Amino acid sequence: MLTLSEINIYPVKSLGGISLQSAEVEERGLKHDRRWVLIDESNTFFTQRDFPEMALIKVTIEKDGLLLEHKKKNYPPLLIPFSFEHSKKDKVIIWKDTVVGEFYNAQIDEWFSEILSIKCHLVKMPESTKRIVDKDYAENKIVSFADAFPFMIIGQSSLDELNSRMKIQLPMNRFRTNFVFTGGKSFEEDNWKKFKLGNLLFEAVKPCARCVITTTDQETAERFKEPLLTLSKFRNFNNKVLFGMNLVCESIGKISVGDQITQLSN
């Protein structure tokens, strides 16, 4: 039996994640997941790849917005309202895509700029923006500010297999996945196609190629060689280190920890 054991969202791309017991599945991802992004003066996104300290900004969901706090620095907390009068709309460059985002005010930008020591802007993706998933993998699908796909899933058995090959034991948060499931064999998600998660239909479309963010301790922002060093020895395919599966959804609604996963095709 395959069972959903974790649901995670990352409202501001590359900042701290939030674990949930249930979540709303929307076409472009879980509700609030990666709907916000930080960009530099050239309107280009940046992440923990460049600034590991982003991991130290804790995010919680309040009634009216996101509450941000730095885990170590003594900065006043910052509330990012869900509803706001945007200062402007402008382009946002994320990988090969250029989309329109809504900019927050200078006070919010200054909070991030001081903490990260880079002049930057916080941008929200409005509902009117439709960032298209690569058509080589999925037709007529949209995505938030996630790297490429709306959802990701990893089996707990896959992490257990990885940890069995290392001297250290890493937590799942190194991989910033949306879904974790228990049961089944290690890396069985590699072969998934269409499946039901609870009552909702998903399709696995592409293995996830991993980057240096996985080597960043999400509690301290320190960077190490693992897990990429070990993964590269047994999960290297065409010079890409793969761990986890990217998904798109075929139906929207609510999912909860404890929901069953049912394979429809492989």
Buried (B, 14 or more C-beta within 10 A) or exposed (E): EBBBBBBBBBBBBBBBBBEBEEBEBBBBBBBBBBBBBBBBEEBEBBBBEEBBBBBBBBBEBEEEBBBBBBBEEEEEEBEBEEEBEBBEBBEBBBEEBEBBBBBBEEEBBEBBBEBBEBEBBBBBBEEEBEBEBBEEBBEEBBBBBBBBBBBBBBBBBBBEBBBEEEEEEBEBBBBBBBBBBBBBEBBBBBEBEBBBBBEBBBBBBBBBBBBEBBBBBBEEBEBBEBBBEBBEEEBEEEEEBBBBBBBBBEEEEEBEBEBBBBBEEE
